[in-house]
Amino acid sequence: MTDLTRLTLAQARDGLKAKRFTSVELTQAHVDAVAKARSLNAYIVETPEKALDMAKASDAKLAKGEGGALEGLPLGIKDLYCTEGVQTTAASHILEGFVPQYESTVTTNLWRDGAVMLGKLNLDEFAMGSSNETSYFGPVVSPWRRKNSDAKIVPGGSSGGSSAAVAAHLCLGATATDTGGSIRQPAAFTGTVGIKPTYGRCSRWGIVAFASSLDQAGPIARTVRDAAIMLRSMAGHDLKDTTSVDAPVPDYEQAVGASVKGKVIGIPREYRLDGMSAEIAALWDQGVAWLKAAGAEIREISLPHTKHALPAYYIVAPAEASSNLARYDGIRYGLRKTGKDIVDLYEKTRAEGFGKEVRRRIMIGTYVLSAGYYDAYYLRAQKIRTLIKRDFDLAYASGVDAILTPATPSPAFAQGEKGSADPVEMYLNDVFTVTVNMAGLPGLVVPAGMSSDGLPLGLQLIGRPFEEETLFSLGEAIEQAAPKIVLPEPWWG
């Protein structure tokens, strides 16, 4: 029998249906892999007993010819999703020990369809970071290494636990969230596939909030097909989330393999940034050639307000974060430090409970919302956001079906290499991804090549609202044309 952790999610699904192995066998293989890979620090909480109980229940259903779309398939859950009876921390000290008495809508959908939970995956604290180095529970280590180096490489952020676990075969797929690139950038860094759906496609209910007008749930998986299978189960209307869209969920898997002949692909000239690495520029050109060979039409377009996206994002997101994180005060749940009065209690709890990056963003957000600065910063950033969305609207109105861009400005870097002296250096990692969140659009990242030092590189496809199917068909065209990215032999277990 093939090593069960090496299967794609689609292969594992088909193998279970054909009774080539059981969900208990599949789950046990992943439980064992997780236990051997603790040096990667991908999981905050492992739930092996729960996973095997869920697998047994799935085997009983499969034996009767029943079961949902994900029946018996073991997944990892980003520790931003509330899971009933299982600790949920958002990778923050302030929520350490918090055990929700309710389940997020997205994970409820996954369990409805028969998925098995292996545990809760590490992330940047409150999803604030681009390298998974801000977690209270320690940084995640990528399973990838540079050629001739044993430096610890970051898996991207904030969904670094999700991307590392999928890349290292510690789950068949993982839930993730994307506020400014937190699904797509880690996918690019680890040679995995990640999709940020259109804003409103997946419910945000029961997911710890960072920036409510930008946050969106989505999957990280090993193939385009696997991401399509997962998104179908994750998506759907939810009355508990007023931003959730009441629209039928397509069978995204049907779009995988569909012809892309005649599709018009926009190439935005503003994304050719000064100082872009030659490797990234060459990969982008190669992506254009692959889509052209598959029958797509290539057209240069302009997204003139792109240059303002990063500063506008880093005003809007911290402003919403400062509001959302006000609820963590040491009174209702989570960490509590005693003080001489209520104000002292608040100050001590928040000072100890929040890490440095979270405190930095709360202070920025509070500042830009304060009297005298609101118009100069927050209001202006929202106006720029409107212009960014209009740029995309005009491109799509001109007949463009999707837009192809790089996913990241560089390959993954080593722990401690960026941001320690200047936080802006780390924020620049989001330069190709934040526009998609600001405009509420879907974005898919597909592995497309390797850097000269042996690390994965990804390409990003940006779609029209609620046209994820187009992205899946284009993504699969790139996946088929691109060289296969093969993880080196495990060094971590």
N, C-alpha and C positions, 0 to 999 in steps of 0.2 A: 504493500500500500504506500502511496506517495506520502511524504511528510504532510500531515493534514494542515499545518500552519502555512504551508506554501501555496495552498489553493487560493484562487480569487474567491470573492464572495459568491459570484455566479456559479463557479465550479463547485463550491461547497454546497450551495442550494441544490444543484442538479444531482450531486452525489448522494445527498440525503434522500431526495425523492426516489433515486434508483436503488436505495438501500445498500450502497457500497460501504457505508459506515454509519454509525449512529451519532446523534447530537451529543450524547455523553462522551463518546470517543473524541469527537471534534473539539468539544469544550475542554476536556481533560488535557488534550494536546496544547491548547492555548493557555490553560492554567499553569501547566508545567513550564511553558515558554516564558510566561510573565515572571514566574518565580526565579528563573535562571537569569533574567535580564534586569534585576533590580538596580544594577549599577547605572542603567540609563535614567532611572528615576522618573519613568513615564507615568506611573500610577501613584496617586496619593493614597487611595484605598483600594485594596484588592478584595473581591467578594467571591472567592472560589466556591464556598458552600452554596450560596445563593445561585451562582451560575450553574452548578451541577443539578440543583433542584429544578431550575427552569429547563435545563436540558432534558431531564427525565420526563417532565411534563410534555415537552415537545416531541420526544420519541413516542410517547403514548398516542399523541395526536397523529403523528406521521404513520404509525402502525395501522391506524384506522383509515388512512387515505385522506386525512384532514390536515388542517394547518394553514397558517397565513403566509404572506409573501416572504417573510424573513424567518419562517419556522426553524428553530434550532440553531440559528446562526449567532455565534458569539461576537459581541461588539464591545467597544470601550466607550465610556460616556465622559465627556469633558466635565470637570467638577465645577461647572457654572450652572449645570442643569440640576434642579432639585429632584432628589430621588427619595421616595417615601421610605423611612426607616434606615437610610444609609447616609452617613455624614456628607454634608455639602459645604465646602469652605470658600469657594472662589479663590483658592490658594492664598487666603489671608488669615493671619493670626486672629483677627477680630471675629471670624466665624468658626474658628477651630472648635470642634465638638458640637456644632449645630447639626441636628438631625431633623430634617423636615418631616412633617406629618402629612405631606401631600406630594404628588408627582407632577412634574412639568408636563405640559400638553404633548410636546414632541416625544418625550420618552414614553408617555402613555400610548402614543400611536405605535411606537416601536414594539412595546410589549403586546399590544393588541395584535400585531402581525407576527408574533412568535419569537422575536429576538431574545437573545440571552445576554445578561449583563456580566461582564468580567470584572468591572470595577470602575473607579472614578479617576479620570486622567488629569495630570498636572497641567498647569497653565501659568501665564503671567498673572500676578495678583490683580483681581477684579478685571482681568483681560486687558490690563494696561501694560503693553510692552510688545517688542518686535523680535524677541530672542529667547523668551522663557527663562530669563535670568532674574525676574522680580518676584518669583514665587516664594512665599514664606517657607515652603517645604523643600527649597533648594532648586537649582536649575535642572532642566532636563538636558540630557546629552543625546545628540543625534547619533544614530547607528552608523552614519557616514564618517569617513576620515579622509583628510587630504593625503595625496600620494607622499609616501616616505615621511609621514608625521603622525604622532599619536596625540596631537593637541585635541582637546575636547571641542567639537564643533556644535554650534547652536542649531536647534531644529526649527528656528523661526518662532514667531509668537503672534498673538497670544496662545494659539492652539498648538503649542509645541509638544505637549504630551500626546495629543491626538495624532499629529503627523509622525512623531517618532515611533509610536506604538504601531501604526499602520505600516510604516516603512520596515520596521524590525520584525514584522509578523507576530506581534503580540495581541492582535485582534484582526478580524476580517475587515472591519471598517470602524469608523469612530464618528461620534457627533462632535461638532465644533461650532464656533460662533465667529462672526466677522463684523467688526465695527469700522475698521479702516483698512482691512486686508488680512485679518487674523485667521482666515481659512486659506486664502490664496498664497500668501507669502510663505507660511510653513510648508504648504504643499510643494511649492517651487523649490524650497531648500532641501526637501527630503525625497524628491523623485516620486511624489504621490499626486493624486488627482483631487482637487478641491473645488467645490462650487459654492459661491455665495448666491443664493436665489434672490429674485426680486423682493424688495421690501414688502412685507405683508404675506408672502407665500407660505411661510412657516410661522406658527404662533410663537410669541415671545413669553407667554404666560409660564411662570415657574422657572424662568431662566434669570439668574441674578443680573440686574440691569447695570450697564455701564453708561451708554448714551442712547436713550430710548428711540430717538428718531433715526439712528444709524444701525443699531444692533440687528443682526439677522442670523438665524440658525441655518446650518447646512452640514453636509457630510464631508469627510476626508476618506478616500478609499484608494485602492491600488490601480484601478482601471476606470475608464469613463463609464463602462457598463455598470460597474459596481456602484459608482456615485449616483447613476440614474436610478438604480434599484432602491438605494437607500433614500434618495430624495422623495420618491413616490410615497414611501411610508411616513416620512417626517412631515411632509406638507399637508395642508388642509385648513379649512376655515375653523375658527375657534371663537365662540361668543364671549369668552373670557378675555380676549385681546381685541380691543376696538380697532387696532391697526391691521388686524388679520383680514385678508381679502376673501370674500364669499364667491369663489369661482371653482369649478371642478378641477381636480388634479389629474393631469394627463398621465398616460402610461409612458413615462419618460424612456423606458428601455426600448420601446418601439422606434424611437428616434435614432438610437445607436445603430450606425450602419446605413442610415438613409442617405441618398445621394445629395451632394452639396453642389451639383452642377447648376450654374446660373446664379448662385448666391453671390451677393455683392459684399465684399469685405473692405471696410474702411481702414486706412493706415494714417493715423493722425500725425502730422508733421511736428506738432509741438512735443511729442514724446521722444524725439531725437534730441536728448538733452546734451548740453555741453559736458564733456567729461565722462559720457557713457562708455563703459568698457567695450573694447573692440569685440570681445566674445559675445556680449549681449547683443550688440548691433548685428553681428554676423548671424546669430541664432534667429533674430527677428527676420532678417532677409531670407533665411532658410525656411522659416514658417510661411512666409509669403509664397515662396516657390512651391512648397508642398500643397498649399491650398489652390494655387493656380493649376498645378498638375492634376488636382482632384476635380477641376472643372469650375472653380470659383472665379469670379471677376474681381480684380484688385483696383481700388480707387483711392487716391490720396484725398484726405479730408482735413479740415481744420477744426480744432477744439480750442479756440483762442484763450479761454479763461482757465485752462489747465494750470498755468503758472501760479494762479492764486489759490489752487485747491488745498495745498498742504497747509499754508498759514490759516486759511479759513477753517479747515478741519480741526486744527489744534486750538481753535477758539471754541467752536461749537461743541466738540466732544468733551473737553474738560468742563465747560459750563453745565452741560447736562449731567456729567459725573458728579459735580459738586452738589447738585440738587438731589440726585439719586442716592448718594452715599451719606446724606444727612441723617438717614434712618438708623445708621450704625452709631449708637450713642451710649451703649453700655446699660441701657435701661430695660429694653424689651427682650433682647436675646443676644447671644454671643458673649464676647469678652467683657468683663466689667472690672475696672480698677476703682477702689474706694477713694473718695476725696473728702475734703472738709465740708464741701457743699456741692450742689448739683453741677455748677459750672466747672469746679475742680474735677469732679467725676468725669464729665464730658471730655475735658482736656486731656486728662491722664489716660483715659480709655482709648481715645482716638490717636493720641501720640504713640502709644505702645502698640495698638491694634493694627494701624496702617503702616505699610512699608514706605520707603523714601519716594518711590515713583508715584504712588497713590497720593501721598501728601502733596507732592509737587503739583499734580494735576488738579487736586481739589483747590489748592491755593490759586492756581491760574484761573480756574473756572469761577471761583468766588470773586476774584478781581474783575474779570471781564463782565460779570453780571452786576457789579456794584454801581451805585448811583454815581453819575459823572463819567462812567466808562462804558455803560451799556450801549449807548448809541455809537460810540467810537469803535467799539470792538464787536460785540455780539450781533447787534443789528446789521452792521456792515458785512459781517461774515455770512449772515443769512441771505443778504442781497446777492453776495457773490455766489452762494450756493444755488440760488435761482438761476443765475447766469450760466453756471456750469451745467445745470440740467437742460437749459435752453440750447446750449451747444450740441448736446447729444440729441435732443429732439429734432433740431434742424438737420443733423447728419442723417438720422433715420427717415425724416420726411423726404430727403433727397433720394431715397431708394436704397440706402445702405442697410444690409441685413444684420451685420455684426461687425465688430471692430477688433483688430488684432494688435496687441501691444506686448512688450516685454512684461514679465511678472514682477521682477525685482531688478534693481540697478546693479547687482553683483551676486556672485554665489554666496552661500552661507559663510559665516566668519567664525572665528574661534571665540570661546567664552572670554569676556574681559577685553576684547579687541576694540569694541565700539561703545561710545556713549558714557564711559566712566568720567571723562573730563568734560565733555560737552553733550548734554542730552539731545540736542538738535541733530547730532551725527546719527543717533539711533532713529530719530523720527524720519529722517530722509529715506529710510528703507521703505516707507509707505508711499513714495512719490507716484508710483504707477497704479496704486490700488485705491487710494482714498476718493478719487473722483467718482468711482462706481457707487460707493456708499452715499456720497453727497447727493447723487442723482437717483438713488434708490433702484439701481439697475442690477440685473444678474451678471455675474462674472465667473468664468470657469478657468482654472489653471491646469495645464497638462504638461507632464514632463516632456522635454523636447531635445535635450542634449546634455553634454558634460563639459565642465570647465577644464582648463589645462591642468589644474591640480586635482582632478578626479571627483569633483562634486557636481550634483545635479543642477540643471538649469531648466526653468519653465517658461512657457508662453501663456499669455492671458487672452481670452476671448470675452468681449463685452457685448451683451445682447440687448435687444429691445425689451421693454417691460413684459414679463410673463411669457417670454419666448425662450425658455430654457431648452426646449426641444431643439431649436436651431443650434444652440451651443453644444449640445450633446452630439449632434451629427457632425459638426465642424471639428469638435474636440477629438472624435473618434478618427476622423480623417488625418489629423495630425499624429495621433497615437499610432496609427497604422504605418505612417510614413517615417516617423522618427526612429532612431536607433533604440533598441531595447536597453533600458537603464537597469543594470543588475547590481544589487547590493553586494558588497564584498562579504566574504565568509564571516559569520558572527565572531566577534572578538570579545564580546561583553559577558559571555556566560560560560 
